[in-house]
């Protein structure tokens, strides 16, 4: 249950007013991280937060050639979609987001050293208006998760994707 410990330790931080960025992180930490990419766990979690499965190709937030499932809702000016793909990957796609807000919120919720996790930034990449930051989250020197923030830098109404992939045991 390391995922639950990670989500709980991250959730212990001070509550902030609900913004699009904080709601995106709540979905990420409440659905994606604890599920470790298991589709059944993701489905149970999205039901609890009242997201509905998206069936139309236009709204799925997945390229046509990528198998997976999507669930969505609209909240506080942002459009949120949770996406499950195999193997062991879960993502939150948020539209109408200020890039700086989502980046700040994402980095704020990376697990602190006091949780027993080590965070290493693996890569930072920028191509055109897309920026990607990738983090390896280790416990006792072993990779447990990869967290990735991919974001369109276009203002206003940028799109950001927060994804987590559990390490294969």
C-alpha positions in Angstrom: 0.0 0.0 0.0 2.8 2.5 -0.6 0.6 4.4 -3.0 -2.0 5.1 -0.2 0.8 6.3 2.1 2.1 8.6 -0.7 -1.3 10.0 -1.4 -2.0 10.4 2.3 1.3 12.2 3.0 0.7 14.5 0.1 -2.8 15.2 1.3 -1.6 16.3 4.7 -0.6 19.7 3.3 -2.7 22.8 4.0 -6.0 23.1 2.2 -6.2 25.8 -0.4 -9.2 27.4 -2.1 -10.4 25.2 -4.9 -9.0 26.4 -8.2 -8.7 24.6 -11.5 -5.1 23.6 -10.6 -6.0 22.3 -7.1 -9.0 20.3 -8.4 -6.7 18.8 -11.1 -4.2 17.8 -8.3 -7.0 16.4 -6.2 -8.1 14.1 -9.1 -4.5 13.2 -9.7 -3.7 12.4 -6.0 -7.2 10.9 -5.3 -7.6 8.7 -8.4 -4.4 8.2 -10.4 -1.7 7.9 -7.7 -3.5 5.4 -5.4 -4.8 3.3 -8.3 -1.2 2.5 -9.6 -2.8 2.4 -13.0 -5.2 -0.5 -12.2 -8.3 0.2 -14.4 -10.7 -1.4 -11.8 -9.4 0.8 -9.1 -9.6 3.9 -11.4 -13.2 3.0 -12.3 -14.1 2.7 -8.6 -12.4 6.0 -7.8 -14.0 8.0 -10.7 -17.5 6.7 -9.6 -16.9 8.1 -6.1 -16.1 11.5 -7.5 -19.1 11.2 -10.0 -17.2 11.3 -13.3 -18.9 9.6 -16.2 -17.3 7.5 -18.9 -16.7 9.3 -22.2 -17.5 7.3 -25.3 -17.2 9.8 -28.1 -13.9 9.9 -30.0 -13.8 13.7 -29.8 -14.1 13.8 -26.0 -12.0 10.8 -25.0 -8.7 12.8 -24.6 -6.9 9.8 -26.1 -5.4 9.5 -29.6 -7.4 7.0 -31.8 -4.6 4.5 -31.8 -4.2 4.4 -28.0 -6.5 1.9 -26.2 -7.9 3.0 -22.9 -10.9 4.5 -21.1 -11.8 8.1 -20.2 -14.1 9.7 -17.6 -15.0 13.4 -17.5 -16.8 16.3 -15.8 -16.8 20.1 -15.9 -15.9 22.1 -12.7 -14.9 25.7 -11.9 -14.1 26.8 -15.4 -11.9 23.8 -16.2 -12.7 20.6 -18.1 -11.3 17.5 -16.4 -10.8 14.1 -17.9 -9.3 11.1 -16.2 -7.6 8.7 -18.7 -6.6 5.1 -18.0 -4.2 3.4 -20.5 -2.2 0.2 -20.1 0.2 -0.6 -18.8 -0.3 1.0 -15.3 -0.8 4.5 -16.5 -3.4 7.0 -15.3 -3.6 10.7 -16.3 -5.7 13.8 -15.6 -6.2 16.1 -18.6 -7.3 19.6 -17.7 -8.3 22.3 -20.2 -8.6 26.0 -19.6 -5.7 26.1 -17.1 -3.1 28.8 -16.5 0.2 26.9 -17.1 2.1 28.6 -14.2 -0.7 27.7 -11.8 -0.7 24.0 -12.7 3.1 23.8 -12.7 3.3 25.4 -9.2 0.5 23.1 -7.9 2.1 20.0 -9.4 5.5 20.8 -7.9 4.0 21.7 -4.5 2.5 18.2 -4.3 5.6 16.2 -5.1 6.3 14.1 -2.0 8.6 15.6 0.5 11.7 13.8 1.7 10.1 13.3 5.2 7.7 10.7 3.5 10.6 8.4 2.7 10.3 9.0 -1.0 13.1 10.6 -3.1 12.1 12.8 -6.0 14.4 13.2 -8.9 13.6 15.4 -11.9 14.5 13.2 -14.9 13.8 15.5 -17.8 12.7 18.9 -18.8 11.8 19.4 -22.4 10.2 22.2 -24.4 9.1 21.8 -28.0 7.2 24.7 -29.5 4.4 25.6 -27.1 4.6 22.2 -25.3 6.6 21.8 -22.1 7.2 18.4 -20.4 8.7 17.8 -16.9 9.3 14.2 -15.8 10.0 13.1 -12.2 11.1 9.7 -10.9 9.8 8.9 -7.4 11.9 6.4 -5.5 11.6 4.6 -2.3 14.7 2.9 -0.8 16.5 3.6 -4.1 13.9 1.8 -6.2 11.6 3.4 -8.7 8.0 3.4 -7.5 6.3 6.0 -9.8 7.0 8.3 -12.7 5.1 11.5 -12.6 4.9 13.6 -15.8 3.5 17.1 -16.3 2.9 18.0 -20.0 1.5 21.4 -20.8 0.6 23.6 -23.6 1.9 27.1 -22.8 -0.7 28.8 -25.0 -2.7 31.5 -23.1 -5.6 31.6 -22.3 -7.1 28.2 -22.0 -4.0 26.0 -22.1 -4.3 22.2 -21.7 -2.2 20.3 -19.1 -1.8 16.6 -18.5 -0.7 15.1 -15.2 0.2 11.5 -15.5 1.5 8.7 -13.2 2.9 5.4 -14.2 3.5 2.8 -11.5 6.8 0.9 -11.7 6.5 -2.7 -12.8 7.4 -5.0 -9.9 
